[in-house]
């Protein structure tokens, strides 16, 4: 057999001499070479730029090798790592097309812990849609910009107006992801400030923008009027829901006790008899909340005037955010500030710091009251302050239709919903317990 010695200075030169292997037995190839008898490495077949394959005679293979240590059936007996030093990549990763077997996981190394990182959709990020396609500016949706866009045959795109862009940003804020159920309590120490109207309009804005299941509970100890803000579909009340709590297993079971408005807001009414509704205590509210939060992402509670009725303690303990409603008058602002004082004095400082003050204009004009000073007062005590302007449709006191309100009112309610949505965390702590 003729063996050709090669120089080691060339590119891709093998570490061992190469031989032209023919279809002969290993013993015939070695002949009487003493190196083969002494256990030296068998000749290898090398290609420039590629790794080598070492064939081990069957007589030299260890007999006690476990079955799981060798390569899987159908795979060549190569080392798991090429000579280039690049680790072997699982062919089934990243959606590669491979029908062969993969190496079993090692028993020595423990499995890696679960990570919540997003799995890439493609192994080629540079070929994603966002990288290959140019960003297209959204066309204007209203005003003279929309007229120019249409008349130009959709060639002149000036984009959204600042007002429309601001509204779109608020809508995006309202649509923030929400994990679990979020509980909103609307309170006021004084009646006649539009507390029920704010609860109904806020719930309607959330339901219309997010499309989630939103329910409002009438927790007024007297005869509440929350059910009058949506078309009445059922005469069932929260008391009947508690009586049938054992039969509630799915959303359709709860839906029999609620009335749904055109925006998608559902209302769970209270008893019309004040003597019966007075029995709705803190334990009843906790049980009602336990049922509703299984099927609704947002639960809004319209509390009665005052802070000392029976269900109020449970409302404050379970609320994630508190909305304190005030009118634009002097006595309304003083009552709202007194509400915050009472909460601070009874261990609800966290609720006060996270609360939202809403100044509801129940009259067309504010008179001689300096609203800037009222806003400045509540901004120092609450997380945010929002003003809802006077609206003739809301002043009617009838069923609420968002499309019949003025644009300024709709924008103010969207801004209020956006401020509430800023408190949507992944795991919301109970701010009512200190």
C-alpha positions in Angstrom: 0.0 0.0 0.0 1.4 3.4 -1.0 1.1 6.1 1.6 1.8 9.7 0.5 3.2 12.0 3.1 1.9 15.6 2.9 3.2 18.9 4.3 1.5 20.3 7.4 1.9 23.8 6.3 -0.9 23.8 3.8 -4.5 24.9 4.5 -6.7 22.1 5.6 -3.8 19.7 6.0 -4.8 16.7 8.2 -3.1 15.8 11.4 -2.5 12.2 10.2 -1.3 10.6 7.0 -4.1 9.8 4.5 -4.6 6.6 2.7 -6.7 5.5 -0.3 -9.1 3.0 1.3 -10.4 0.2 -0.8 -13.0 -2.4 -0.1 -10.7 -4.6 2.0 -10.7 -5.9 5.5 -9.0 -3.8 8.1 -6.4 -6.5 8.7 -5.5 -6.5 5.0 -5.0 -2.8 5.0 -2.7 -2.7 7.9 -0.8 -5.7 6.8 2.1 -6.3 9.1 2.4 -2.7 10.4 3.4 -3.0 14.0 1.6 0.3 14.7 -1.8 -1.3 14.0 -1.0 -4.2 16.4 0.0 -1.8 19.1 -3.4 -0.1 19.3 -2.5 3.1 17.3 -5.2 5.1 15.7 -6.6 3.7 12.5 -6.1 5.6 9.3 -8.6 8.3 8.6 -10.1 9.8 5.5 -9.8 13.6 5.3 -11.1 16.3 3.0 -9.8 19.8 2.8 -12.0 22.1 4.9 -14.1 19.3 6.5 -13.8 17.3 9.6 -12.4 13.8 9.7 -14.1 10.6 10.4 -12.4 8.0 12.6 -13.4 4.4 12.1 -12.8 2.2 15.2 -12.5 -1.6 14.6 -15.2 -3.6 16.3 -12.6 -5.5 18.3 -11.4 -2.2 20.0 -14.9 -0.9 20.9 -15.7 -1.1 24.7 -18.2 -3.8 25.5 -19.6 -2.1 28.6 -20.7 1.0 26.8 -24.3 1.9 27.8 -26.9 1.9 25.1 -27.8 5.5 25.6 -24.2 6.9 25.2 -23.9 6.1 21.5 -25.5 8.0 18.7 -29.1 7.3 17.9 -30.1 4.9 15.2 -29.8 6.3 11.7 -27.2 9.0 12.7 -23.5 8.7 11.7 -21.0 8.0 14.5 -19.6 11.5 14.6 -18.6 13.5 17.7 -21.3 15.9 18.9 -19.0 18.9 18.4 -17.2 19.7 15.1 -13.5 20.6 15.0 -14.5 24.2 14.4 -15.5 24.6 18.1 -19.1 25.6 17.2 -21.5 23.7 19.5 -24.0 21.4 17.8 -27.3 23.0 17.1 -30.5 21.0 17.7 -32.0 20.6 14.1 -35.5 20.7 15.5 -35.0 24.2 17.0 -36.5 27.3 15.4 -38.9 25.3 13.2 -36.2 23.7 11.1 -37.4 20.8 8.8 -35.8 17.7 10.2 -37.3 14.3 10.4 -34.5 12.4 12.1 -33.9 11.5 15.7 -32.4 13.9 18.2 -30.0 13.2 21.0 -31.7 12.3 24.3 -31.3 14.8 27.1 -28.4 14.3 29.5 -29.3 12.7 32.8 -26.5 14.6 34.6 -27.4 18.2 33.7 -30.8 19.3 35.2 -33.4 20.8 32.9 -33.2 24.5 32.5 -35.9 26.4 34.4 -38.8 27.9 32.5 -38.3 31.4 31.2 -41.0 33.7 30.2 -39.2 35.2 27.2 -41.1 35.4 24.0 -40.2 32.6 21.6 -39.0 34.1 18.3 -41.5 33.5 15.5 -38.8 33.1 12.9 -35.1 32.3 13.0 -34.6 35.3 10.7 -35.4 38.5 12.5 -33.9 40.5 9.6 -36.7 39.1 7.3 -39.6 40.2 9.6 -42.4 42.3 8.2 -41.3 45.3 10.3 -37.8 45.1 8.8 -38.7 44.6 5.2 -41.7 46.8 4.8 -41.7 50.6 5.1 -43.9 52.0 7.9 -47.1 53.5 6.5 -48.6 56.5 8.2 -52.2 55.9 9.1 -54.6 58.1 7.1 -56.6 60.9 8.9 -59.9 59.8 10.3 -61.7 63.2 10.5 -61.6 66.9 9.7 -60.2 68.7 6.7 -57.3 66.3 6.6 -59.6 63.5 5.8 -61.3 65.6 3.1 -57.9 66.3 1.5 -57.0 62.6 1.7 -60.2 61.5 0.0 -60.2 64.2 -2.7 -56.6 63.5 -3.7 -57.4 59.9 -4.4 -55.6 58.8 -1.2 -52.3 60.3 -2.4 -52.0 63.2 0.0 -51.7 61.8 3.5 -51.2 64.5 6.1 -51.8 62.1 9.0 -54.0 62.5 12.1 -54.6 65.9 13.7 -53.0 66.5 17.1 -56.5 66.1 18.7 -57.1 62.8 17.0 -53.6 61.6 17.8 -54.1 62.5 21.4 -57.4 60.5 21.5 -55.7 57.5 19.9 -53.0 57.6 22.5 -55.7 57.6 25.3 -57.5 54.7 23.6 -54.2 52.7 23.5 -53.8 53.5 27.2 -57.3 52.2 28.0 -56.5 49.0 26.1 -53.6 48.1 28.4 -53.4 44.4 29.2 -55.2 43.4 32.4 -54.5 40.3 34.4 -57.3 39.1 36.6 -60.1 41.3 37.9 -59.7 45.0 38.7 -62.1 46.5 41.2 -63.1 50.2 41.1 -65.1 51.9 43.8 -66.9 55.2 43.1 -67.6 57.1 46.4 -68.9 60.5 47.5 -69.8 61.8 50.9 -72.4 64.1 49.4 -75.3 63.2 47.2 -76.3 65.0 44.0 -72.8 65.3 42.6 -73.3 62.8 39.8 -71.6 59.8 41.4 -73.9 57.2 39.8 -73.5 59.0 36.4 -69.7 58.8 36.6 -69.9 55.1 37.5 -72.1 54.3 34.6 -70.3 56.5 32.0 -66.9 55.2 33.1 -68.0 51.6 32.8 -69.6 52.4 29.4 -66.3 53.9 28.2 -64.3 50.8 29.3 -66.8 48.4 27.8 -67.0 50.3 24.5 -63.2 50.7 24.1 -61.8 47.5 25.5 -64.6 45.1 24.6 -64.1 43.3 27.9 -66.8 42.2 30.2 -67.5 45.1 32.5 -70.1 45.0 35.3 -71.3 47.7 37.7 -72.8 46.9 41.1 -75.3 49.1 42.8 -74.2 49.0 46.4 -76.5 51.9 47.5 -78.2 51.1 50.8 -81.2 53.1 49.7 -83.0 52.7 46.4 -80.2 53.0 43.9 -80.6 54.4 40.4 -77.7 52.7 38.6 -80.0 50.2 36.9 -81.8 53.2 35.2 -78.7 54.1 33.3 -79.0 51.1 31.0 -82.1 49.5 29.3 -83.7 47.2 31.9 -83.6 43.6 30.7 -84.4 41.8 34.0 -86.0 42.5 37.3 -83.4 40.3 39.1 -81.3 42.0 41.8 -78.1 41.3 43.7 -80.1 39.6 46.4 -81.5 37.0 44.0 -78.0 36.4 42.7 -76.8 35.6 46.2 -79.7 33.2 46.7 -78.9 31.3 43.6 -75.1 31.5 44.0 -74.8 27.7 44.2 -76.1 27.3 40.6 -73.8 29.8 39.1 -71.1 27.9 37.1 -70.6 29.9 33.9 -71.0 33.4 32.5 -74.5 32.7 31.1 -75.7 31.9 34.6 -74.7 35.4 35.8 -76.0 37.1 32.7 -79.6 36.3 33.7 -79.3 38.7 36.6 -77.7 41.7 34.8 -79.0 44.3 32.3 -76.7 45.2 29.4 -76.5 48.7 27.8 -75.6 49.6 24.2 -72.0 50.1 25.1 -71.7 46.6 26.6 -71.8 47.7 30.2 -73.7 45.3 32.5 -75.5 46.5 35.6 -76.4 44.4 38.6 -79.2 46.3 40.3 -80.1 46.6 44.0 -83.4 46.0 45.7 -85.9 48.7 45.2 -87.2 48.3 48.7 -84.9 50.3 51.1 -85.8 48.0 54.0 -84.5 45.0 52.1 -81.5 46.6 50.6 -80.3 47.7 54.0 -79.7 44.0 54.8 -77.0 44.0 52.0 -74.0 44.0 54.4 -70.2 43.6 54.0 -70.4 39.8 53.9 -73.0 39.9 51.1 -70.8 42.3 49.1 -67.8 40.0 49.5 -69.8 37.0 48.3 -71.1 39.0 45.3 -67.6 40.2 44.4 -66.4 36.6 44.6 -68.9 35.6 42.0 -68.5 38.5 39.6 -64.7 38.6 39.5 -64.7 35.1 38.0 -66.4 36.3 34.9 -65.7 40.0 34.6 -62.4 41.8 34.1 -63.6 45.1 35.5 -66.0 45.4 38.5 -67.2 48.9 39.2 -69.1 49.5 42.5 -71.4 52.5 42.8 -71.4 53.2 46.6 -74.1 55.0 48.3 -73.6 58.5 49.9 -71.7 58.3 53.1 -69.0 56.0 54.3 -70.6 54.3 57.3 -73.2 52.0 55.8 -72.8 48.2 56.2 -71.2 47.2 52.9 -68.7 50.1 52.8 -66.0 48.3 54.9 -65.9 45.4 52.4 -65.9 47.8 49.5 -62.8 49.7 50.8 -61.0 46.5 51.7 -61.4 45.0 48.2 -61.0 48.1 46.0 -58.0 48.5 43.8 -58.7 52.1 43.1 -61.0 54.7 44.5 -62.7 57.4 42.5 -63.9 60.4 44.6 -66.6 62.4 42.9 -67.1 66.1 43.6 -69.1 68.8 42.0 -67.8 72.2 40.9 -69.3 73.9 43.9 -67.7 74.9 47.2 -69.7 72.5 49.3 -69.1 69.6 46.8 -65.3 70.2 47.0 -65.4 70.4 50.7 -67.3 67.1 51.0 -64.9 65.3 48.7 -61.9 66.6 50.7 -63.7 65.4 53.9 -64.0 62.0 52.3 -60.3 61.8 51.9 -59.8 63.0 55.5 -62.0 60.2 56.7 -60.2 57.6 54.7 -56.8 58.8 56.0 -58.1 58.7 59.6 -59.3 55.1 59.3 -56.2 53.4 57.9 -56.8 53.8 54.1 -53.8 56.0 53.3 -52.8 53.9 50.4 -56.2 54.2 48.8 -56.1 58.0 49.2 -52.6 58.2 47.5 -53.8 56.1 44.6 -57.3 57.7 44.3 -58.6 59.7 41.4 -60.6 62.9 42.0 -63.3 63.6 39.5 -64.9 67.1 39.3 -68.2 66.6 37.7 -69.9 69.7 36.3 -73.5 69.2 37.1 -74.4 72.7 36.0 -73.7 74.5 32.7 -71.6 77.1 34.5 -69.3 76.9 37.5 -70.2 80.4 38.8 -67.5 82.3 40.6 -65.6 79.2 41.8 -62.0 79.2 40.8 -61.7 75.6 39.4 -58.0 75.9 39.0 -57.6 76.1 42.8 -60.0 73.2 43.3 -57.9 71.1 40.9 -54.7 72.1 42.6 -56.1 71.1 46.0 -57.0 67.6 44.9 -53.8 67.1 42.8 -51.8 67.4 46.0 -53.8 64.6 47.7 -54.7 62.2 44.9 -52.9 60.4 42.1 -54.8 62.3 39.4 -57.6 64.8 38.9 -60.0 64.8 36.0 -62.8 67.2 35.1 -66.0 66.0 33.3 -67.7 68.9 31.6 -71.4 69.5 31.7 -73.4 67.5 29.2 -77.1 67.9 28.4 -77.5 64.2 27.7 -76.2 63.2 31.1 -78.3 65.9 32.7 -81.4 64.1 31.5 -80.8 61.3 34.1 -82.0 58.6 31.7 -80.3 55.8 29.9 -76.8 56.6 28.8 -75.7 56.5 25.1 -72.2 57.4 24.4 -72.9 58.6 20.9 -75.3 61.2 22.2 -72.8 62.9 24.4 -70.7 65.9 23.4 -67.3 65.3 22.1 -65.7 67.1 25.0 -67.5 64.8 27.4 -66.5 61.7 25.5 -62.9 62.8 25.5 -62.9 63.6 29.2 -64.4 60.1 30.0 -61.8 58.4 27.8 -59.1 60.4 29.6 -60.6 59.2 33.0 -60.5 55.6 31.8 -56.9 56.0 30.7 -55.9 57.3 34.1 -57.6 54.3 35.8 -55.9 51.9 33.3 -52.5 53.3 34.4 -53.0 51.3 37.6 -53.3 48.0 35.7 -50.4 45.9 36.8 -49.8 42.2 36.2 -50.5 41.4 39.8 -52.4 44.2 41.5 -51.9 44.4 45.2 -54.9 45.0 47.5 -54.5 48.7 48.3 -57.4 48.8 50.7 -55.6 46.8 53.3 -52.8 48.7 55.1 
